[in-house]
Amino acid sequence: MENATDPDESGYPVFVESIEADGRYRLVRLRGLGCEPLEREEFEPRVRQVFPDIDLEDPAQVHWEDRPGQWPPWHPGEA
């Protein structure tokens, strides 16, 4: 059975895992590289570093497991 969260098998170059309430990161699976915890500010630069021509608005290229474009609430100075 295919593991939908594995970017190499999901068919998506970028797969964004669901939001975890107790963290400031979302786990982002990048096809060919594995999984990385990224903050909102890190997401686009990192994805474009790996996939320079990606269309971040194309659901066939970037899959959000839940809440597309949203990140956990976090404010500078919080752990």
C-alpha positions as a Python dict, from the first residue, in 0.01 Angstrom:
ca = {
    (1, 'M'): (0, 0, 0),
    (2, 'E'): (129, 347, -91),
    (3, 'N'): (228, 583, 189),
    (4, 'A'): (65, 914, 95),
    (5, 'T'): (300, 1110, 321),
    (6, 'D'): (611, 986, 138),
    (7, 'P'): (688, 1256, -121),
    (8, 'D'): (859, 1004, -346),
    (9, 'E'): (539, 798, -359),
    (10, 'S'): (272, 1066, -314),
    (11, 'G'): (328, 1222, -655),
    (12, 'Y'): (380, 1569, -503),
    (13, 'P'): (716, 1747, -512),
    (14, 'V'): (617, 1917, -183),
    (15, 'F'): (394, 1764, 84),
    (16, 'V'): (311, 1979, 389),
    (17, 'E'): (214, 1775, 695),
    (18, 'S'): (-74, 1872, 924),
    (19, 'I'): (-43, 2150, 1181),
    (20, 'E'): (78, 2052, 1526),
    (21, 'A'): (-73, 2276, 1793),
    (22, 'D'): (236, 2283, 2014),
    (23, 'G'): (502, 2393, 1767),
    (24, 'R'): (591, 2675, 1532),
    (25, 'Y'): (696, 2448, 1245),
    (26, 'R'): (521, 2237, 987),
    (27, 'L'): (694, 1928, 862),
    (28, 'V'): (753, 1968, 491),
    (29, 'R'): (843, 1667, 279),
    (30, 'L'): (1057, 1754, -22),
    (31, 'R'): (1072, 1485, -288),
    (32, 'G'): (1418, 1338, -305),
    (33, 'L'): (1535, 1501, 20),
    (34, 'G'): (1303, 1383, 297),
    (35, 'C'): (1127, 1579, 569),
    (36, 'E'): (1226, 1916, 718),
    (37, 'P'): (1062, 2127, 990),
    (38, 'L'): (1003, 2473, 843),
    (39, 'E'): (865, 2798, 978),
    (40, 'R'): (636, 3019, 771),
    (41, 'E'): (928, 3246, 676),
    (42, 'E'): (1149, 2953, 573),
    (43, 'F'): (892, 2771, 359),
    (44, 'E'): (899, 2956, 27),
    (45, 'P'): (1278, 3021, 14),
    (46, 'R'): (1354, 2655, 96),
    (47, 'V'): (1102, 2514, -149),
    (48, 'R'): (1228, 2746, -425),
    (49, 'Q'): (1588, 2646, -346),
    (50, 'V'): (1498, 2283, -419),
    (51, 'F'): (1236, 2343, -691),
    (52, 'P'): (1312, 2685, -849),
    (53, 'D'): (1025, 2674, -1100),
    (54, 'I'): (755, 2538, -867),
    (55, 'D'): (410, 2697, -864),
    (56, 'L'): (331, 2721, -493),
    (57, 'E'): (-40, 2771, -575),
    (58, 'D'): (-66, 2451, -783),
    (59, 'P'): (-218, 2172, -571),
    (60, 'A'): (-59, 1916, -804),
    (61, 'Q'): (286, 2044, -701),
    (62, 'V'): (232, 2147, -336),
    (63, 'H'): (-2, 1934, -127),
    (64, 'W'): (-120, 2060, 212),
    (65, 'E'): (-250, 1784, 442),
    (66, 'D'): (-470, 2044, 613),
    (67, 'R'): (-516, 2422, 634),
    (68, 'P'): (-338, 2529, 313),
    (69, 'G'): (-106, 2824, 365),
    (70, 'Q'): (-158, 2834, 741),
    (71, 'W'): (104, 2786, 1012),
    (72, 'P'): (81, 2725, 1384),
    (73, 'P'): (44, 3042, 1590),
    (74, 'W'): (380, 3149, 1726),
    (75, 'H'): (529, 3481, 1825),
    (76, 'P'): (897, 3579, 1845),
    (77, 'G'): (1035, 3517, 2191),
    (78, 'E'): (828, 3204, 2248),
    (79, 'A'): (1005, 2872, 2280),
}
